[in-house]
Amino acid sequence: MIKHTARALPQAKRRRFSLEQANRSLVLVGRIVSDVVNEHMRMLELLQLLEHHQSCGHEHQLMQTRNQLHRSIERFKRFLEEIDELGVLLVDWTKGIVEFPSFDGDREICLVWQLGRQEVSSWCQIGDEYQPIETLTCSGK
């Protein structure tokens, strides 16, 4: 089972989502998360290419790859800022796992979605493992 690992959002960005609100936001969230996952993979590829050019002494290619990596990092940062603006937590850059802060009664929980899925499929209490959404009992739904 996957465990909740998200950092706390600053108080100003603490939006709370119902299950319906989280699912409605998935078109936008999904686009941004897809961009994050793709850009993360691109950065890893560029890092490998950078190491290759450095070890082979390819100075011209090394400089080009550094510039590409710099641009990729800047895009990546912008995508992360967009996610933060929405008030959700991107907890896995490779799998595209997102947590939507929520409440279930009086307890603080997160609704969990993964890139490629049609809707939120899990939830968790802070510090606990992910549970199937069907086991959520209260107002998070």
N, C-alpha and C positions, 0 to 999 in steps of 0.2 A: 504494500500500500504506500501511496505517496503521502508525505506529511506536509502540512502547511509550513512554508518557510518565508513568507513575505515580510518585508519590512513595513513598519508603520508609516502611513501617510501623514504629512503635516496636517494639523488640525484644519487649516483653511481649505484643504482639498478633500476632506472627509465627506464624501457623498455616500449615501446608503442606497442600495438597489434592492427592489423586490425582484423576485424571480422573473416576473413579466417584464420589468424594466431592463433587466440584464439581457434577457433573450431578445428584446426589441433592439438593443444596441449592438447586437452581434454583427450586423452588416458593416457598420463603421469600425467597430473594434477589430473584426476579422481582417479588414483591409489593412489596417495599421499593423496588426500583429504579423500578418503575412509579410509586410514590408520589413519588419524587424527581423524575422526569421531568415528571410532571403539576404538581407544586408549583413547579418551576423555570419552566414555561410560565406558570403563574398569576402568579408574581412579575414576570415580564417584562411581562405584560398590565397588572398593577397599576402598574408603573413608567410605562408609556405613558399610562395613565389619569391618574396623578398629574401628569405633565407637562402633559397637556391641561387639567386643572382649574386648575393653577397658571397657565398662560398665559391662560386665560379668566377668571381671578379668581373662580372658584367656591369660595369659602372653606369652605362647609359640606361639599361633596363632597370637597374637598381633605383635610379632616380625617378624613372617613370612609374615604377611600382610604388615607391614611397608617396608620390603625388596621388596616385589612385587610392592608396590606403587612406591618406589624409581626407580625401573627398568622401570616401566610404564611411569613415568614422564620423564625419560631420552629418551625413545623412542619417546614420544610425542614431546619433544624439537627438536629431530633430524628431525622429519617429518615437523615441522614448519620451520626449517632452510632450508629444501629442497624446500618448497613452496616459501620462501623468495628468494632463489637462482633463481627461475624461473621468479621472478619479478611480481608475482601476489599477490593479497591481499585476504587472507582467513578471511572473515568477520563474519562467523557464524560456530562455531565448532560443533554444534549439527545438523544443517541442511546441512552443507557442501556448503555454499554459497561463491562463489569466484568472485572477481572483477578483470578484466583485464584493466589496465590503457590504455587509447586510446585518440584519438582526433577526433572530428567531426568538420571539418573546422579548425577554430582557437580556439575552446573551448575544454577544458579538460573534458573528460567524462570517465566513466568506462563501459565496457561490462560485463554483469553479467551472471553467470552460476551457476546452482545448481546441486549437486550430484544426479545422477539418470536420468538426462536429457540428450538427445542426442546431444544438441548443445546450444550455447549461446542463451538465450531467452529474455533477457532484457538489458537495458542500463540505465545509470543515469548521470546527471551532479553532480558534487561535491555538497553535501548538499541537493540534491533533491530526490524525490521518484523514484523508479524504474519504467521504462516505457517499453512497449512491443518493441521488437527489430524492428518490422515493422515500428515504428514511427521514427527510426533513418534516417536522411536525407542525410548525407554527407559521408565523408571519413572514418568514423568508420567502414563502410561496406566495 
